[in-house]
Amino acid sequence: MRADTDELIAAYWAYERTHDESVFWAWEVVATERWHDPEAKWPLILRLLDAAADDWEVGLVAAGPLEDLLIMYGKDFIDRMESEARTNAKLREALAGVWLRGSLRPDPDVVADRVDRILARPAG
């Protein structure tokens, strides 16, 4: 099933909040699709964070799609994340929840070091 982004985000959060199997498709799309096109994944992650209702939900994005993007394409996105994190509190919170060290991709510590620097700077 193809959905527009608003429908996908609403269904994703509906699944995470209720575990209603009728909207599990949205979780699958977020978890598996668009990795061939990380440029499409990044704005989706930002929209998911924007729609997150609380810290728990921000943590779900952190431990899922954001962490995956950083592990697979971190070097390509870290500059944009750094810029966005200056004014996006939910992204900063999510970056604090990713686990990067020791991942299987090349040079995860380079990206992890950058995330650490982003978090060490004051917001704003």
C-alpha positions in Angstrom: 0.0 0.0 0.0 1.3 3.4 -0.9 0.4 6.3 1.2 1.0 10.0 1.2 3.4 11.2 3.8 0.7 12.5 6.2 -1.2 9.2 6.1 2.1 7.3 6.6 3.0 9.3 9.6 -0.4 9.1 11.2 -0.5 5.3 10.6 3.0 4.8 11.9 2.1 6.6 15.2 -1.2 4.8 15.4 0.7 1.5 15.2 3.3 2.5 17.8 0.6 3.8 20.1 -1.9 0.9 19.8 -0.1 -2.0 18.0 -3.2 -2.3 15.8 -2.1 -4.8 13.1 -4.3 -3.0 10.5 -1.7 -0.1 10.4 1.5 -2.3 10.8 2.1 -1.6 7.2 3.2 1.9 8.1 5.8 0.7 10.5 7.1 -1.6 7.8 7.3 1.2 5.3 9.3 3.4 7.7 11.5 0.6 8.8 12.3 -0.9 5.4 11.4 1.4 2.5 13.3 4.4 1.1 16.7 3.2 2.2 17.7 3.1 -1.4 16.9 6.8 -1.3 18.2 8.3 1.9 17.4 11.8 0.7 13.7 10.8 1.0 14.2 9.2 4.4 15.7 12.3 6.1 12.6 14.5 5.7 10.4 11.6 6.8 12.4 11.3 10.0 12.0 15.0 10.6 8.2 14.7 10.1 8.1 11.7 12.4 9.9 13.6 15.1 7.6 16.6 14.6 4.6 14.4 15.1 6.1 12.6 18.2 3.8 13.2 21.1 6.3 12.7 23.9 9.9 11.7 24.9 9.1 8.0 24.4 8.0 8.5 20.8 11.1 10.7 20.1 13.1 7.7 21.5 11.4 5.3 19.1 12.5 7.5 16.2 16.0 7.8 17.7 16.4 4.0 18.1 14.9 3.2 14.7 15.0 5.3 11.6 17.4 8.0 12.8 19.9 5.6 14.1 19.7 3.6 10.9 20.2 6.7 8.8 23.3 7.7 10.8 24.8 4.2 10.7 24.2 3.8 6.9 24.6 7.3 5.7 25.8 9.4 8.6 28.7 11.0 6.8 26.3 12.3 4.1 23.8 13.7 6.6 25.7 14.8 9.7 26.2 18.4 8.4 22.4 18.8 7.9 21.7 17.2 11.2 24.0 19.6 12.9 22.4 22.5 11.3 18.8 21.3 12.0 19.7 20.4 15.6 20.5 24.0 16.4 16.8 24.9 16.4 15.0 21.5 16.5 14.8 20.3 20.2 13.2 17.0 19.2 16.1 16.2 16.9 18.6 17.0 19.6 16.7 14.8 22.0 16.7 12.0 19.4 20.4 12.4 18.7 21.0 11.9 22.4 19.2 8.5 22.1 21.1 6.9 19.1 23.6 4.1 19.7 26.4 4.4 17.1 29.6 3.2 18.7 30.6 -0.3 17.6 28.1 -0.5 14.7 29.0 -2.7 11.8 29.3 0.1 9.2 32.6 1.7 8.3 33.8 4.5 10.6 30.8 4.8 13.0 32.9 6.5 15.5 33.5 9.5 13.2 29.8 10.1 13.0 29.4 9.3 16.7 32.0 11.9 17.5 30.2 14.5 15.5 26.9 13.7 17.3 28.7 14.1 20.6 29.9 17.5 19.5 26.4 18.5 18.4 25.0 17.5 21.8 27.8 19.3 23.7 26.9 22.7 22.2 24.1 24.7 23.7 20.9 24.8 21.6 19.9 27.9 19.8 
